[in-house]
Amino acid sequence: MTKFVRLIDMDRCMGCQACVAACYQENHYTPGSPWNEMIEYEIGTYPHVGKVFGTMGCMHCEDAPCQTVCDAIDVHAISKNEYGVVLVDYDKCIGCGYCDTVCPYNVPQLNKEVTSLYGEDKLSPLETIPQEQRHPTHHKKNNVMEKCTFCWHKLEQAINSNQIDKIGVDPQFTPSCDLVCPVEARFFGDLDDPDSEVSRQIGTKKATQLKKEYGTKPQVYYKLSGGDF
């Protein structure tokens, strides 16, 4: 089996937001409907205080409430594939927002209007690609729900070319947010592979999942020794 997970080391993260910018560029999300957000908060007691940084994106839950509610209203726009990646079908989504309502992490975002990344006078590399030639996760539409896809368009390339072992290692097959971190605070790969870096990191560090009490079984882990997130 293959199970893709992410580890974010909040002891290392310095809040530079390089991962946020990389996601913005790679996935062309609309400002105001982010796929990856930087969260920061203060820990300690004055005068011995400090700041902790970490990003919040889709947790790709094993038991995803967004998928459950979407199926319950007979829309079936949200699915979870065999690799553990939760995806939204933009052609089926009706923009009702129920998925956001039930998500403990408030991850799904309603993209009310698809806008140009750099403004109307300049197109990004993605925007120069004709819509019909883009990956389905980049077929943006107005008034549909969007969220992090683990850069499924990159993972799928590795899977289709029988190079799953290079996911999280080769830049071509690694989610862009994890790829650009200058302090190596992000790790991505196959949790079921004991030799993968992300599997070793989760095993050796104090890694935990957020809001475990909801029973969603997130596939994003956080490491923080100085407190809880």
C-alpha positions as CSV (number, residue, x, y, z in Angstrom):
1,M,0.0,0.0,0.0
2,T,1.0,3.6,-0.5
3,K,-0.2,6.4,1.8
4,F,0.9,9.9,1.2
5,V,1.4,12.1,4.2
6,R,3.0,15.4,5.2
7,L,5.0,16.4,8.3
8,I,5.4,20.0,9.2
9,D,8.2,20.7,11.8
10,M,7.0,23.8,13.6
11,D,10.3,24.0,15.6
12,R,12.0,24.7,12.3
13,C,9.3,26.8,10.5
14,M,10.2,30.5,10.6
15,G,7.0,31.9,9.0
16,C,8.7,33.0,5.7
17,Q,5.6,31.9,3.7
18,A,7.7,30.5,0.8
19,C,5.4,27.5,0.9
20,V,2.3,29.7,0.6
21,A,3.8,31.6,-2.4
22,A,4.8,28.3,-4.0
23,C,1.3,26.9,-3.7
24,Y,-0.1,30.2,-5.0
25,Q,2.1,30.0,-8.1
26,E,1.7,26.2,-8.7
27,N,-2.0,26.0,-8.2
28,H,-3.2,29.5,-9.2
29,Y,-5.6,29.8,-6.3
30,T,-7.7,33.0,-6.0
31,P,-6.6,35.5,-3.3
32,G,-9.1,35.2,-0.5
33,S,-9.6,31.5,-1.2
34,P,-6.2,30.1,-0.1
35,W,-5.1,26.5,-0.3
36,N,-2.3,27.0,2.2
37,E,-2.4,29.5,5.1
38,M,0.3,30.5,7.5
39,I,-0.8,30.3,11.1
40,E,1.2,31.9,13.9
41,Y,0.7,32.2,17.7
42,E,2.6,33.1,20.8
43,I,3.8,30.7,23.4
44,G,5.4,31.2,26.9
45,T,4.9,33.7,29.6
46,Y,6.2,37.2,29.5
47,P,9.0,38.0,29.3
48,H,10.0,34.5,28.1
49,V,7.8,34.3,25.0
50,G,8.3,33.3,21.5
51,K,6.3,32.7,18.3
52,V,5.4,29.5,16.6
53,F,4.6,29.2,12.9
54,G,2.9,26.5,10.8
55,T,0.8,26.3,7.8
56,M,-2.7,24.9,7.5
57,G,-4.0,23.2,4.4
58,C,-6.2,20.2,3.6
59,M,-5.5,17.3,6.0
60,H,-6.6,14.7,3.5
61,C,-8.4,12.9,6.3
62,E,-8.8,9.1,6.2
63,D,-12.4,9.6,7.3
64,A,-13.1,12.9,5.5
65,P,-16.3,14.6,6.7
66,C,-16.3,16.8,3.6
67,Q,-16.7,13.7,1.5
68,T,-19.4,12.3,3.8
69,V,-21.6,15.4,3.7
70,C,-21.1,15.8,-0.1
71,D,-22.3,12.2,-0.6
72,A,-25.2,12.7,1.9
73,I,-26.6,15.5,-0.3
74,D,-26.2,13.3,-3.4
75,V,-23.6,15.6,-5.1
76,H,-20.6,13.3,-4.9
77,A,-18.1,16.0,-5.9
78,I,-15.5,14.9,-3.3
79,S,-13.6,11.7,-3.5
80,K,-10.6,10.0,-1.8
81,N,-8.4,8.0,-4.1
82,E,-6.4,4.8,-3.2
83,Y,-3.4,6.9,-2.3
84,G,-5.2,8.8,0.4
85,V,-5.6,12.1,-1.6
86,V,-9.0,13.9,-1.2
87,L,-10.0,15.7,-4.4
88,V,-12.9,18.0,-5.5
89,D,-14.5,17.4,-8.9
90,Y,-15.2,21.0,-10.1
91,D,-17.6,19.8,-12.7
92,K,-19.8,18.2,-10.0
93,C,-19.4,20.8,-7.2
94,I,-22.4,23.1,-6.7
95,G,-20.7,25.5,-4.3
96,C,-23.1,24.8,-1.4
97,G,-20.3,25.1,1.2
98,Y,-21.4,22.2,3.3
99,C,-18.0,20.7,3.1
100,D,-16.5,23.8,4.7
101,T,-19.2,23.7,7.4
102,V,-18.3,20.2,8.5
103,C,-14.5,20.4,8.1
104,P,-12.9,20.8,11.6
105,Y,-10.0,22.6,10.0
106,N,-12.1,25.0,7.9
107,V,-10.1,24.1,4.8
108,P,-12.5,24.1,1.8
109,Q,-12.7,27.6,0.2
110,L,-15.4,28.9,-2.1
111,N,-13.8,30.5,-5.2
112,K,-16.4,33.0,-6.1
113,E,-14.6,34.3,-9.1
114,V,-11.5,33.0,-10.8
115,T,-9.0,35.9,-11.2
116,S,-5.7,36.3,-13.0
117,L,-2.7,35.6,-10.8
118,Y,-0.8,38.7,-11.7
119,G,-3.6,40.9,-12.8
120,E,-5.2,41.3,-16.2
121,D,-2.1,42.6,-17.9
122,K,0.2,39.7,-17.3
123,L,-0.4,35.9,-17.4
124,S,1.3,33.4,-15.2
125,P,2.8,30.3,-16.8
126,L,-0.2,28.2,-15.8
127,E,-2.6,30.8,-17.3
128,T,-0.9,30.5,-20.7
129,I,-1.9,26.8,-20.9
130,P,-5.3,26.4,-22.6
131,Q,-7.9,25.3,-20.2
132,E,-8.5,22.0,-22.0
133,Q,-4.8,21.1,-21.7
134,R,-4.6,21.7,-17.9
135,H,-4.8,19.1,-15.3
136,P,-8.4,18.6,-13.9
137,T,-7.3,20.1,-10.6
138,H,-6.5,23.3,-12.4
139,H,-9.8,23.6,-14.4
140,K,-10.9,26.5,-12.2
141,K,-14.5,27.6,-12.2
142,N,-16.5,30.3,-10.5
143,N,-18.5,29.4,-7.4
144,V,-17.0,26.0,-6.6
145,M,-15.1,24.7,-3.6
146,E,-11.3,24.4,-3.8
147,K,-8.6,23.2,-1.5
148,C,-5.1,21.7,-1.4
149,T,-4.7,18.6,-3.6
150,F,-1.2,17.5,-2.3
151,C,-0.2,18.7,-5.8
152,W,-2.0,15.7,-7.2
153,H,-1.0,16.7,-10.8
154,K,2.6,16.1,-9.8
155,L,2.0,12.9,-7.8
156,E,-0.1,11.5,-10.7
157,Q,2.9,11.9,-13.1
158,A,5.1,9.8,-10.8
159,I,2.4,7.1,-10.5
160,N,1.7,6.9,-14.2
161,S,5.4,6.6,-14.9
162,N,6.1,4.0,-12.2
163,Q,8.2,6.3,-10.2
164,I,6.3,6.4,-6.9
165,D,9.5,5.9,-5.0
166,K,10.6,9.4,-6.2
167,I,7.7,11.2,-4.7
168,G,9.0,13.5,-2.0
169,V,12.5,13.1,-3.4
170,D,12.5,14.3,-7.0
171,P,11.3,18.0,-7.3
172,Q,9.2,17.0,-10.4
173,F,7.1,14.7,-8.2
174,T,7.1,16.6,-4.9
175,P,4.4,19.1,-3.8
176,S,5.7,22.6,-4.4
177,C,5.1,23.8,-0.9
178,D,7.3,21.1,0.5
179,L,9.9,21.6,-2.2
180,V,10.7,25.3,-1.5
181,C,11.0,25.3,2.3
182,P,14.4,26.9,3.0
183,V,14.7,25.4,6.5
184,E,13.6,21.9,5.7
185,A,10.5,22.1,7.9
186,R,8.3,20.1,5.5
187,F,8.5,16.5,4.6
188,F,6.3,14.6,2.1
189,G,6.1,11.0,1.0
190,D,4.8,7.5,1.6
191,L,4.1,6.7,5.3
192,D,3.8,3.0,4.5
193,D,7.4,3.0,3.3
194,P,9.6,2.6,6.4
195,D,12.6,3.9,4.4
196,S,10.9,7.2,3.3
197,E,12.1,10.4,4.9
198,V,8.7,11.4,6.0
199,S,8.1,8.0,7.7
200,R,11.4,8.2,9.6
201,Q,10.7,11.8,10.6
202,I,7.3,11.0,12.0
203,G,8.7,8.0,13.8
204,T,11.6,9.9,15.4
205,K,10.0,13.2,16.2
206,K,7.2,14.2,18.5
207,A,4.7,14.3,15.6
208,T,0.9,14.5,16.1
209,Q,-2.3,15.2,14.2
210,L,-4.6,18.1,14.8
211,K,-8.0,17.7,16.4
212,K,-7.7,14.0,16.7
213,E,-10.8,14.0,18.9
214,Y,-12.9,14.4,15.8
215,G,-11.9,11.0,14.5
216,T,-11.0,12.3,11.0
217,K,-7.5,10.7,11.0
218,P,-5.6,13.5,9.2
219,Q,-2.7,12.6,6.9
220,V,-0.9,15.8,7.8
221,Y,1.3,15.6,10.9
222,Y,2.8,18.4,13.0
223,K,5.9,18.3,15.2
224,L,6.2,20.8,18.0
225,S,8.1,20.3,21.3
226,G,7.3,23.7,22.8
227,G,3.6,23.4,23.1
228,D,0.4,22.3,21.3
229,F,-0.9,23.7,18.1
